[in-house]
Amino acid sequence: MLIKLLVTVSILLSSLSATGCACKRISVISPQGGVSPVSGRILPPEPDPAVNKATIAGVDSNNDGLRDDVERWLDATYGVDKKKLSGVRKYARERQKDIAEIELITQDTRLTYSKNSLKAIDCFLETHKDESWETQQGILEIISQTTFNTLRRIKIKHESDKKFSGLLTGLSKTEEAVKCAEE
């Protein structure tokens, strides 16, 4: 089972590097943090890689629900468009919750987690509605950045996915009608 998971991850990551992404990448963000020249947001400093990979949750120095390395990567990749940045931040945050809060995902809470995830993907899709190829690549890149960058996170993601196995859910019309608010 683990071999199958690793092969899937390898295929996903190799497809990302082979096909690239139409995303705008700007890598002029200071490692010390501060105001991003891309989005104008206040960014945390680049975390020490060893410390960041030491735990599932990683380093989130500003407590915004995103690991600092992911937050900085999202800003560099999507920061030129504030609406897209907002959508991808929400999606990435939910992807991280699936692994960082695995002990909180129970039979009683998995419906809430699932609905929050559906709302985040709807927000992501809303902010990328005219770019189907970019959207697909963006989703894969966010998943690889948030959950497939260490073997331990891959294993936890697999365990998290098991917790949602067999759950069929969707959003009500009212829930679908809620617009994606910018952060």
Backbone bond lengths (Angstrom), bond angles and torsions (degrees), N, CA, C in turn:
res aa  C-N    CA-C-N  psi(-1)  N-CA   C-N-CA  omega(-1)  CA-C   N-CA-C  phi
1 M - - - 1.452 - - 1.524 110.61 -
2 L 1.340 117.26 -43.53 1.460 120.76 179.77 1.525 110.70 -65.81
3 I 1.334 116.35 -38.12 1.473 120.02 178.44 1.522 109.62 -61.47
4 K 1.339 117.33 -44.55 1.461 121.50 179.19 1.534 110.31 -60.18
5 L 1.328 116.92 -42.86 1.460 121.76 178.70 1.523 110.85 -62.81
6 L 1.323 117.09 -45.18 1.457 120.51 179.93 1.524 111.91 -64.66
7 V 1.329 117.45 -37.89 1.466 120.95 176.85 1.520 109.83 -63.52
8 T 1.335 117.30 -43.87 1.466 121.30 178.24 1.523 110.73 -60.23
9 V 1.311 116.44 -45.32 1.466 120.97 179.13 1.521 109.82 -62.03
10 S 1.301 116.66 -44.27 1.458 121.02 179.80 1.522 111.43 -60.00
11 I 1.325 116.47 -42.41 1.467 120.60 178.32 1.520 110.24 -63.90
12 L 1.330 116.79 -45.03 1.464 120.07 178.73 1.519 111.56 -59.55
13 L 1.318 116.20 -47.44 1.459 119.35 -177.64 1.522 111.96 -68.11
14 S 1.338 117.40 -37.93 1.464 118.75 179.02 1.517 111.13 -69.73
15 S 1.339 117.70 -33.15 1.463 119.11 177.62 1.520 110.55 -67.89
16 L 1.331 116.62 -32.13 1.461 119.35 177.31 1.515 111.16 -66.83
17 S 1.321 116.40 -45.31 1.458 118.17 -177.82 1.516 111.73 -73.40
18 A 1.321 118.18 -29.38 1.463 120.78 -179.18 1.521 112.22 -76.99
19 T 1.319 116.83 -38.78 1.458 119.20 -175.03 1.502 112.91 -95.26
20 G 1.304 117.43 -22.89 1.459 119.88 -178.40 1.507 111.01 71.36
21 C 1.296 114.84 -171.66 1.456 120.89 -179.45 1.507 108.28 -141.93
22 A 1.312 115.07 143.98 1.453 119.92 178.49 1.525 111.35 -77.59
23 C 1.329 116.43 6.11 1.464 120.86 -179.03 1.525 109.64 -65.71
24 K 1.312 115.66 148.87 1.464 120.33 175.83 1.527 107.59 -82.72
25 R 1.329 115.71 124.48 1.460 120.16 -179.16 1.521 109.39 -113.73
26 I 1.300 114.40 127.38 1.449 120.02 176.60 1.521 105.80 -132.52
27 S 1.314 116.81 121.20 1.461 118.47 -174.82 1.531 111.12 -116.68
28 V 1.331 116.10 56.61 1.462 121.01 179.60 1.526 111.06 -112.49
29 I 1.300 117.28 22.48 1.456 121.55 -177.15 1.526 109.24 -84.77
30 S 1.301 116.44 127.43 1.452 122.76 -177.69 1.527 111.42 -61.28
31 P 1.345 117.64 134.81 1.462 120.16 176.80 1.530 112.93 -62.70
32 Q 1.341 117.20 -21.13 1.465 120.92 -179.49 1.523 112.50 -80.05
33 G 1.313 118.15 -7.52 1.459 120.73 -177.56 1.512 110.43 87.06
34 G 1.310 116.37 -161.85 1.458 121.20 -177.84 1.517 110.53 103.97
35 V 1.316 116.92 -158.85 1.459 121.82 -176.93 1.523 109.52 -75.14
36 S 1.319 115.91 126.11 1.457 121.65 178.64 1.524 110.27 -72.46
37 P 1.345 117.61 130.50 1.452 119.67 174.88 1.525 112.04 -72.72
38 V 1.326 117.30 -11.50 1.456 122.07 -178.69 1.521 111.02 -86.91
39 S 1.338 116.96 -54.85 1.464 121.20 -173.88 1.523 113.98 -108.18
40 G 1.321 117.25 -17.80 1.457 120.66 -174.64 1.522 113.09 83.76
41 R 1.337 117.56 -0.66 1.470 122.22 178.30 1.523 109.77 -75.68
42 I 1.320 115.77 155.30 1.464 121.08 172.56 1.527 106.58 -82.25
43 L 1.314 115.76 121.57 1.461 120.72 -178.68 1.522 111.07 -109.68
44 P 1.330 116.02 147.68 1.463 119.81 176.24 1.532 109.65 -74.47
45 P 1.327 117.54 164.98 1.464 119.57 175.52 1.534 110.86 -68.44
46 E 1.312 114.97 158.50 1.469 120.69 175.38 1.527 107.50 -64.42
47 P 1.336 117.87 124.44 1.467 119.34 -178.48 1.532 111.36 -75.04
48 D 1.303 114.75 154.94 1.460 120.78 173.61 1.528 107.06 -62.94
49 P 1.343 118.73 123.89 1.469 120.80 -176.63 1.529 114.03 -56.23
50 A 1.314 117.48 -39.75 1.462 120.14 -179.33 1.527 111.30 -64.99
51 V 1.316 116.64 -42.92 1.464 121.05 179.00 1.534 109.57 -68.37
52 N 1.318 116.72 -41.03 1.464 121.88 -177.76 1.532 112.03 -64.33
53 K 1.318 116.44 -34.67 1.469 120.48 -179.00 1.523 113.11 -90.27
54 A 1.323 117.17 -4.77 1.463 121.27 -176.58 1.525 112.56 -70.84
55 T 1.325 117.24 -24.88 1.463 120.41 -179.83 1.527 109.03 -127.97
56 I 1.311 115.70 162.80 1.466 120.74 177.54 1.524 110.27 -64.15
57 A 1.321 117.23 -44.12 1.465 120.97 -177.09 1.518 112.60 -72.53
58 G 1.333 118.05 -24.80 1.456 120.64 -178.03 1.519 111.30 68.78
59 V 1.327 115.82 -162.99 1.460 121.62 -177.40 1.528 109.59 -96.94
60 D 1.324 116.12 124.42 1.464 122.96 175.66 1.527 106.75 -131.75
61 S 1.327 116.54 76.96 1.457 121.34 -171.69 1.526 114.17 -66.66
62 N 1.345 118.28 -24.01 1.469 119.67 179.51 1.535 112.50 -102.37
63 N 1.317 116.85 7.75 1.471 123.22 175.71 1.529 113.69 51.20
64 D 1.334 116.67 43.68 1.467 119.87 178.23 1.529 112.44 -99.94
65 G 1.339 116.99 6.49 1.456 120.30 177.94 1.516 113.97 89.07
66 L 1.336 117.06 0.44 1.461 121.59 177.10 1.519 109.22 -120.24
67 R 1.333 115.82 136.85 1.461 118.07 172.05 1.519 107.99 -58.44
68 D 1.307 116.92 145.54 1.464 121.03 -177.34 1.523 112.65 -59.84
69 D 1.339 118.29 -38.99 1.460 119.88 179.69 1.528 110.82 -66.29
70 V 1.318 116.78 -37.65 1.468 120.89 178.58 1.522 110.00 -69.42
71 E 1.323 117.21 -42.89 1.459 121.09 178.89 1.533 110.81 -58.65
72 R 1.319 115.95 -43.96 1.464 120.45 179.86 1.532 110.89 -67.11
73 W 1.326 117.07 -40.83 1.461 121.24 178.44 1.530 111.07 -63.80
74 L 1.331 116.85 -43.65 1.464 120.16 178.56 1.524 110.84 -61.72
75 D 1.324 116.58 -41.39 1.455 119.90 179.59 1.530 110.67 -62.96
76 A 1.330 116.98 -45.64 1.466 120.82 -179.46 1.525 111.49 -65.35
77 T 1.331 116.99 -33.26 1.457 121.32 -175.59 1.522 112.87 -85.81
78 Y 1.332 117.48 -41.04 1.463 121.81 -172.63 1.528 114.53 -119.20
79 G 1.322 117.33 -2.10 1.458 121.43 -170.77 1.518 116.52 -62.02
80 V 1.330 117.91 -20.49 1.472 119.23 -179.39 1.528 111.52 -69.55
81 D 1.320 118.00 -16.32 1.467 122.43 179.34 1.533 107.53 -123.95
82 K 1.321 116.55 101.97 1.475 120.82 -174.56 1.528 113.28 -58.07
83 K 1.322 117.55 -36.16 1.461 120.32 179.82 1.527 110.88 -67.33
84 K 1.330 116.85 -44.79 1.470 120.00 177.37 1.521 110.33 -63.87
85 L 1.330 116.06 -42.69 1.455 119.90 179.42 1.523 110.55 -58.14
86 S 1.306 116.91 -42.78 1.464 121.14 178.37 1.529 110.60 -61.07
87 G 1.323 116.70 -45.29 1.470 120.83 -179.78 1.517 112.86 -63.79
88 V 1.325 116.94 -43.45 1.462 118.84 -178.33 1.520 111.21 -72.74
89 R 1.323 117.97 -31.74 1.465 120.11 176.35 1.528 110.44 -62.60
90 K 1.316 116.57 -43.31 1.473 120.05 179.48 1.524 110.80 -63.51
91 Y 1.318 116.02 -43.90 1.462 119.92 179.84 1.536 110.74 -64.09
92 A 1.322 116.97 -46.81 1.465 120.74 -179.61 1.527 111.47 -61.97
93 R 1.323 116.28 -39.15 1.463 120.92 179.56 1.536 110.35 -60.30
94 E 1.324 116.70 -43.09 1.466 119.79 179.32 1.521 111.14 -67.76
95 R 1.332 118.05 -36.91 1.463 120.88 177.58 1.524 109.59 -62.61
96 Q 1.316 116.87 -41.20 1.462 120.27 179.05 1.522 111.45 -67.49
97 K 1.323 116.91 -37.52 1.474 119.38 179.71 1.522 111.18 -60.83
98 D 1.335 116.43 -35.65 1.465 120.12 -179.41 1.521 112.38 -58.19
99 I 1.319 116.53 -28.18 1.466 117.81 179.20 1.524 112.03 -106.32
100 A 1.323 117.82 -37.49 1.470 120.14 -176.94 1.527 112.19 -71.10
101 E 1.327 116.81 -27.86 1.467 120.69 -178.26 1.525 112.05 -111.71
102 I 1.319 116.86 28.68 1.464 120.50 -174.49 1.529 112.88 -55.01
103 E 1.338 116.75 -35.26 1.471 118.86 -179.16 1.529 112.11 -69.94
104 L 1.324 118.38 -17.67 1.464 122.27 178.86 1.529 112.91 -89.04
105 I 1.326 115.97 -11.55 1.467 120.20 -180.00 1.523 107.90 -85.41
106 T 1.326 114.72 107.33 1.459 121.58 -179.48 1.521 108.57 -124.10
107 Q 1.293 116.10 178.53 1.465 120.96 176.05 1.535 110.58 -56.37
108 D 1.333 116.40 -34.82 1.463 121.21 -178.13 1.528 113.50 -80.46
109 T 1.336 118.33 -27.32 1.469 120.22 -175.08 1.529 113.89 -103.36
110 R 1.317 117.97 -11.28 1.467 119.04 -173.05 1.523 113.36 -65.32
111 L 1.326 118.37 -28.86 1.468 120.16 177.18 1.538 110.31 -64.91
112 T 1.323 116.99 -42.84 1.466 120.88 177.96 1.522 110.63 -62.76
113 Y 1.325 117.07 -46.16 1.469 120.50 177.71 1.526 110.64 -59.90
114 S 1.308 116.00 -42.86 1.462 120.12 -178.94 1.527 111.62 -64.26
115 K 1.328 117.34 -43.93 1.469 120.71 178.59 1.527 111.36 -65.03
116 N 1.322 117.30 -40.38 1.466 120.17 176.78 1.526 110.75 -61.68
117 S 1.317 115.77 -38.64 1.458 120.52 178.26 1.529 110.65 -65.99
118 L 1.323 117.00 -42.04 1.470 120.55 178.26 1.529 111.24 -63.87
119 K 1.320 116.65 -39.13 1.469 120.01 177.48 1.532 110.43 -64.58
120 A 1.327 116.46 -39.59 1.465 120.30 179.84 1.519 111.35 -66.81
121 I 1.332 116.96 -40.97 1.467 118.81 178.76 1.523 109.80 -68.63
122 D 1.331 118.14 -37.03 1.472 120.27 175.25 1.520 110.68 -60.32
123 C 1.317 117.09 -41.54 1.459 121.94 178.66 1.526 109.95 -64.09
124 F 1.318 116.45 -45.03 1.459 120.73 177.58 1.530 110.19 -58.69
125 L 1.318 116.61 -47.86 1.464 120.42 -178.87 1.528 111.74 -65.13
126 E 1.325 116.44 -37.32 1.468 120.16 178.14 1.524 111.24 -62.03
127 T 1.316 116.90 -38.32 1.464 119.83 -178.34 1.528 112.25 -80.72
128 H 1.323 117.96 -9.25 1.465 122.89 179.29 1.532 111.60 -124.27
129 K 1.304 118.22 25.81 1.463 121.13 -168.98 1.523 115.61 -60.59
130 D 1.304 119.11 -24.40 1.461 120.39 -177.84 1.523 113.26 -102.24
131 E 1.313 117.95 12.12 1.459 121.26 -174.12 1.521 110.83 -134.20
132 S 1.320 117.75 71.43 1.462 119.74 -173.01 1.531 112.92 -61.19
133 W 1.328 119.29 -41.99 1.468 120.29 179.93 1.528 110.42 -66.95
134 E 1.322 116.77 -45.46 1.460 120.48 178.89 1.523 110.04 -61.95
135 T 1.316 116.68 -37.95 1.457 120.69 179.60 1.520 110.83 -62.21
136 Q 1.315 116.83 -48.09 1.466 120.33 -179.78 1.523 110.86 -61.09
137 Q 1.318 117.02 -45.53 1.457 120.74 179.68 1.527 110.81 -65.64
138 G 1.328 116.33 -39.52 1.460 120.34 179.65 1.512 112.30 -62.32
139 I 1.316 116.67 -42.49 1.466 120.60 178.33 1.527 110.06 -61.33
140 L 1.318 116.73 -46.24 1.469 119.84 179.60 1.521 111.74 -63.64
141 E 1.310 117.02 -40.53 1.463 119.56 178.93 1.525 111.76 -65.13
142 I 1.316 117.21 -41.31 1.465 119.91 179.77 1.526 110.17 -64.84
143 I 1.316 116.42 -42.67 1.465 119.50 177.67 1.525 110.12 -61.10
144 S 1.326 117.51 -43.58 1.467 119.27 -179.10 1.528 111.18 -66.60
145 Q 1.323 118.43 -38.51 1.460 121.56 179.78 1.526 112.20 -69.27
146 T 1.326 116.95 -37.77 1.464 119.53 -173.73 1.526 114.25 -89.45
147 T 1.321 117.98 -30.34 1.466 118.04 -172.51 1.517 115.81 -128.83
148 F 1.303 119.04 -17.87 1.464 119.49 -174.87 1.522 113.21 -110.25
149 N 1.328 117.90 25.06 1.455 118.61 -177.85 1.528 113.87 -99.32
150 T 1.323 117.55 -0.94 1.465 121.05 169.34 1.523 107.87 -144.32
151 L 1.306 116.19 152.90 1.462 120.58 178.95 1.527 110.86 -61.78
152 R 1.327 116.08 -39.06 1.473 120.07 -179.71 1.537 111.00 -62.76
153 R 1.345 117.41 -41.82 1.465 120.70 178.46 1.529 110.72 -66.73
154 I 1.321 117.32 -35.53 1.469 120.49 177.11 1.524 109.86 -62.66
155 K 1.317 116.33 -44.81 1.472 120.23 179.90 1.528 111.01 -62.98
156 I 1.340 116.97 -43.17 1.461 120.65 179.48 1.527 110.33 -64.77
157 K 1.333 117.64 -39.80 1.467 120.83 177.33 1.515 110.22 -60.57
158 H 1.309 117.07 -41.07 1.467 120.82 177.04 1.532 110.75 -61.15
159 E 1.327 117.02 -43.81 1.464 120.89 177.28 1.532 111.08 -63.87
160 S 1.319 116.42 -40.09 1.467 120.89 177.86 1.525 110.42 -62.06
161 D 1.326 116.52 -45.19 1.469 120.29 179.53 1.525 111.42 -58.99
162 K 1.326 116.85 -36.93 1.468 120.73 177.90 1.530 111.25 -61.02
163 K 1.327 116.56 -35.61 1.464 120.48 -179.01 1.532 111.89 -65.66
164 F 1.330 116.55 -24.95 1.467 120.34 179.93 1.526 112.30 -95.88
165 S 1.308 117.24 -2.24 1.455 121.81 -178.27 1.526 110.80 -57.93
166 G 1.308 115.85 130.89 1.462 121.37 178.15 1.513 115.08 84.38
167 L 1.329 118.08 -5.32 1.465 121.34 -179.66 1.524 109.42 -83.79
168 L 1.308 115.78 120.98 1.460 121.55 174.77 1.519 107.52 -109.77
169 T 1.297 115.75 121.47 1.449 119.35 -178.57 1.514 109.65 -150.62
170 G 1.274 114.98 166.53 1.455 122.24 175.87 1.513 107.67 -157.28
171 L 1.304 114.85 -175.03 1.456 120.08 178.23 1.517 109.26 -104.79
172 S 1.319 115.86 143.93 1.459 119.94 175.07 1.524 108.88 -71.12
173 K 1.306 117.57 166.74 1.471 121.48 177.58 1.531 110.56 -58.21
174 T 1.317 116.48 -38.77 1.459 121.06 178.41 1.529 110.82 -63.80
175 E 1.335 116.06 -45.01 1.462 120.21 179.24 1.522 111.43 -65.63
176 E 1.336 116.71 -38.05 1.468 120.75 178.17 1.509 111.89 -67.21
177 A 1.324 116.97 -31.30 1.473 121.52 -175.87 1.529 112.95 -74.58
178 V 1.331 116.92 -16.57 1.456 120.71 179.79 1.524 108.16 -67.67
179 K 1.302 116.52 123.24 1.459 121.77 -178.23 1.527 110.91 -78.02
180 C 1.287 113.72 155.15 1.456 122.30 178.96 1.523 109.24 -77.53
181 A 1.305 117.00 107.42 1.469 121.04 -179.39 1.526 109.24 -83.51
182 E 1.317 115.95 139.55 1.448 120.15 178.22 1.521 110.10 -71.01
183 E 1.312 115.13 146.90 1.473 120.91 177.96 1.505 109.33 -79.61
